[in-house]
Amino acid sequence: MDSEQTLRRPILRHYIIPRRYVKFNRKTRPPQRKRGSAGENRVPAAETGAQEVLFSAGQGRVLPRRELLYPDRVSANIYYANEMSHKLYASCDAFLMPSLFEPCGLSQLMSLRYGTVPIVRETGGLKDTVVPYNEYESTGTGFSFANYNAHEMLNTIRYAKHVFQNKKREWNKMIDRCMQADFSWETSARKYEALYRNLLGE
């Protein structure tokens, strides 16, 4: 973890804010989020002692207010730039994607590839691609919550932070699993081939 922290830390310090534990969220555009629920919660992750980098091309009326309330912990960036997004994926510890719905989702796949542990709501492609962490079996590639509300999301963030701070070995193993996850077309093609062969009775 120390070497990885050394690689990640300068990126975020240069572009956003001094870093300890960072949440990165760019899924704020409607209609996948609705006002007053998990996306615009009144108990921001910054209150857990975490730092947030909010990166969104959507409507961000609430996000700048968070930055005013927590200037040393929240950075609200209401625009989108591909280069910046990849630097954030590379520099953050965790990626928050609490979508109301998500037919597929590419953001969580990119965070997995970068080894940035995803925290997602269990819907659509997010549920299909992020395996919830199981502390008893030491499995999983991220953290998830079922219901679209602020309190459940915050509890999941707190749990992720607990693992990050107190179970570094488990966190590092989860990063390894994240980066080993394979959602390439080669893997999908093999699964389709197996399905068709099964239908043909081969």
Residue, then its C-alpha position, 0 to 999 in steps of 0.5 A: m500500500d505504501s508504494e501505491q500511496t506514493l504513486r497516487r498521492p502527488i496526482l491528487r495533490h497537484y490537481i485537487i486537494p491534499r489527500r488522505y482518503v478520497k471519494f470520487n463521484r461523477k454520476t450526478r447527472p439526471p435522470q439517474r439521480k433524483r433530488g433529495s435522495a442518495g445523490e444530494n444527501r444532507v450527511p456528506a461523506a466529508e463528515t466521515g473524515a473522508q475527502e471528496v472529489l466531486f466531478s460532474a458534467g450534470q446539474g451541480r447546484v448542491l455540490p458547490r455548497r458542500e465545498l463551501l461547508y467543507p473547503d478542506r475536504v470537498s472539491a466540487n468540479i462541475y465540468y467533464a474532461n476525459e484527461m482529468s477523469h483518468k487522473l482522478y481514477a488513478s489517484c483516488d482510493a475509492f469511487l462512489m457511484p450511487s446511481l438510481f438506475e444503471p443499464c450498464g455503467l462504464s465508470q465502475l469498470m474503469s475504476l476496477r481497472y485502475g484499482t480504485v475500489p468502487i462503492v455502488r448502489e446495487t442496480g443494473g450493471l453496477k450489481d452485475t460487475v461489482v462483487p460486494y466485499n465479504e470480510y469472512e471469506s476475503t472476497g469481493t471487488g467493492f462495496s454496495f448498498a441496496n436502497y436509494n437513500a443517504h443513510e444506507m450510502l453513508n453507512t457503506i462509505r463508513y464501512a469502506k473507510h473502516v476497512f481502508q484504515n484498519k484492514k490494509r492487507e484486506w484492502n490491498k487484496m481487494i485492489d488486486r482483485c479489482m485489477q484482475a476483473d476481466f470484462s473484455w469482449e474476449t471473456s463475454a464472447r466465450k460466455y456467449e459461445a458456451l451459451y449457444r453450444n448449450l442451446l444446441g445440445e453440444 
